[in-house]
Amino acid sequence: MKQPDTNSTNLSRRQFLKNSALVGGILAAPAILPGNLFADTNSDTLKIGLVGCGGRGSGAAHEALNADPNVILTAMGDVFEDRLQGSLRELQTAAPGKVKVTPDKCFVGLDAYQKVIDSGVDVVLLATPPGFRPQHLKAAIAAGKHVFCEKPMATDAPGVRTVLEAVEMARQKKLSLVAGFCYRYNAGVRAIMDRVHNGAIGEVRALYTTYNTGYVWSPFPRNPAWTDLQYQVKNWYYYSWLSGDHIAEQAVHSIDKMAWVMKDVPPIKCVAHGGRQVRTGPEFGNIFDHFSVVYEYADGVKGFHFSRQQMNCANDNSDYFMGSDGAAHIVRAFSGPFVIKGKNAWRYREEKASDMYQQEHNELFASIRAGKPINDGVRMAHSTLLAIMGRMAAYTGLEVTWEQALNSTENLVPQTPNWEAPVTVPPVPMPGHTKLV
């Protein structure tokens, strides 16, 4: 499923930032390329392929079909037949005129992603468990496809480096690559971030983000007929190699907003606490149920992140950014209010927050039509690695620097070429005993 990491080059923070400047952001110049890579405005039908047909994948497909009047879904892939067929039925009901997936374009198995990519589509939506994402993204970009890539982009540092290679390839090929960090496409969050970056709270002094929730979903009981790999993919959220742990799979949204405030310049180091107090049974795989991380930036700013998945506890999903002249609050992150208090008091006045999930796809397809590709690549890799860095610190109990995280050789994703190969689950990490790799 995953090729061994071949990037042996030691990447310093300075080198990484230099590379970031080269490949980040929106490429403003129109693309003039052979082969009609970018369709003329609404003149050509854009064909979409979906890889990963769970709830998020089905949602992404629905949003993609709503993003442009002349797009159709022509191919779907998943490792499980029932999941694919269930998603297909839902999408046929929701958008009957735009779902043109014939039986020969329904692909099942570990190689389904490649078959979708090779099926003649123009745009690929990647929504499988994150452990597979580096491999899938690299293949889609290599094949010249525009991509919507769900977050996080990897579950370990070798995966992040593979993603960065794909990001650079997308830049060279002038392909659009939009990340599933949806708050970057939320009108209210964009408005408050714009004010923060323009000095509304003065110099940023501290950052505080939370993603405290209950369980996401309960694990499926094991069917005796399932192999190790089938069981783990069914319950992918509870295995660090597949999800990255919940700090990377869910709470990374909050960490991404912290990164956004800091203009995507990474911290120099972090320390963290974490463990599992409630989800202790073997059915919960090997992930933690709580994290707390302190990130330290070069200018002395500290970012405090708390995330928890425990039932019957106080929940909060908010962000607080403190500065010399005030503070910015993103309360109830989906809907606001979005407020600045202090010298330059302000409140977002829109009556209804934008649908950030839909906006991602609106901007993706608009960029393809205009020939002005969006490339979210470096910042999506930054934020993914920030979450991985915090997890590494919590798992080991050690201080972890940005360079250590970026250059880690720890491969979480096993070399499992088929369903029958055994997959051994590493033990639950123990701070002070688990080694930093």
C-alpha positions, 0 to 999 in steps of 0.5 A: 500500500505504501512505498518505502520512504526514499527521501533521505535528504535532511530538511531544515526549517529554513529549507522547508520555508524556502520550498514553501514560498516556491510552491504555496498559494494561488498561481495567478498566471493563466495556464497555456498548456497543450491537451486542453488541460483546463476546460473553456468556461462551461464548454467542456464537461468535466468528469469527476472520479471519487476515491473513498465512498464513505460519508465524507467522500459522498458529501464531497461528491455531492458538493462537487456536482453542485459546484459547476453546471457542466460536471458529471460523476463517471467513476467511483472506487472503494475497498468495500463493495457495499460502501460503494453501492450505497454511496452510488444510490445516494448520489443518484437520488441527489443528482440523478442527471449528473451521476453517470457511473456505469457498472464498469466504472465501479472499482473495488479493492486496494487498487481501486484508486488507480483504476478511478484515476485511469478511467478518463476523469479530469478531477479526482476526489480523495476521501479514503482513510488518511493513511492511504492518502499520500499514495493516492495523491501522488498517483493522481497528480502524476496522472495529471488530474486536478484534485480535491484532497481531504484532510489530513494528508498523511499519518506520518512524516514520510507520508508528508514528504510524499505529499510535498513531492506531489505538491511540487509536481502539481505546481509544475503541471499547473494542476489545481489542488484544493485541501479539505481544510474547510475553515480556510473557505469559511467566509466568517473565518476568512474575515476575522483572519484578514483582520488579525493579519492586518493588525486588528489585535496588534502583535499576536501574543498567544494562541488557544484552540480546542476540539473537545468532543464525544466519540465520533463513532463506535467501532464495528465488532469483528466478523470472524471472516474478516482479515486483519486488514479488513477489520482495521480498515472497517474501524480505521479511525481507531488505528494510528496508521490509518487515522493519524489519531484524532489529533490529526484526523479531527482536531487538525482543523483547530491546529490549521487555524492556529497555523493560519494566524501565524501565516503558516510559519511553523513553530520551532518545537512543542511538548505535549501530554496525552493518553487514553483514560476512557477508551481503553478496550482493544476495540479502540485500537491504539489511539489516545482519547485526549491530547494537550500540546504547547507549540513554541514559535521563534518569536516567543509566541506559544500556541496551546491546543486541547483536544478530547474525545470522551463522553459526558464531558464539557465540549468546546470547539473554539479558537482564541487568539490574543494580541497586544491590542485585543483578542479574536474569538472564533466561537463554535467554529462552524457558525460563529460568532466571529468576534474581535474584542479590544481596541479594534472591536468587530463582529462578523455581521453576515446573517448566515455563515457560508457553506464552507464545504461547498465553497471549497468545490466552488473555488476548485472548479472555478479555478479549473475553468479560469485556468488559474490553479489553486495549490493549497499544498504546502499549507495543507502539509504544514498543518498535517505535520503540526498535528503529527508533531504534537502526537509524537510529543504526546506519544513519547513524552519528549520535546519534539522540534519541527526538524525532528518531526519533518525528518522523522523516519517512522513509517506507521503505514504497514507494507500490506500488499493484499487483504490476507497479509497480517497487520500487527497493531503496535501497542498503545504508546506510553510516554516516557517509554515510546521512542522518538523515531 
